[in-house]
Amino acid sequence: MRANNETRAEHPGGLPVTFSSTSTSPSTSATPQPSAPSDRNRLAAAVVLHDGRVLVVRRSLTERFLPGIWGVPCGKIAAGESTEVAVLRELHEETGLAGQVVCAAGERSFVSEWDGRVVCNVQSNFLIRPLDFEIVLPEPDQEYRWLATADLDHADLDEHNLGTIRQALAAQASNPLNRRSSQA
């Protein structure tokens, strides 16, 4: 059975977006359909979990898309790149960390505007176990935090990133092997 939830909202960055989450595999997920012609982005997001804490990073204030927003490391999947390779590359580019994919957690989708165009973004989410802990952020105005999973509701996270983290935690909880491997 497929669970799909959709919410329309204004993202904290001021952009109108539609969020949708699907807990099925990426190949069977539906993408929200914009009302105008669109571009499509495939994204990979890393929910890094260690000792009951999740890594979040604040985007640089110089970013063109969603400056200053707190969230999980995430970025575009390059042409010909697998989602697993992309998520580990993005994790390293955005934090300097190496990681190991514990499991695929599902997908979340959102529709946004970029340079006056409507863009459909389909984000594949992964639970990641960090292999090291020396975080190096690419921009000096960025910050990072390790948030206790029990404190997520009180963290400064938007609906999309909070939903992404919850999706990964649910994937972990549904498989005992995932719980053990992400505790390291």
Secondary structure, DSSP 4 states (H G I P E B T S, - for coil): ---EEEEEEE-TTS-EEEEEEE-S-GGG---PPPSS-EEEEEEEEEEEEETTEEEEEEPPTT-SSSTT-EE--EEEPPTT--HHHHHHHHHHHHHS--EEEEEEEEEEEEEEEETTEEEEEEEEEEEEEES------SSTT-EEEEEEGGGGGGSS--HHHHHHHHHHHHHHHT-HHHHHHH--
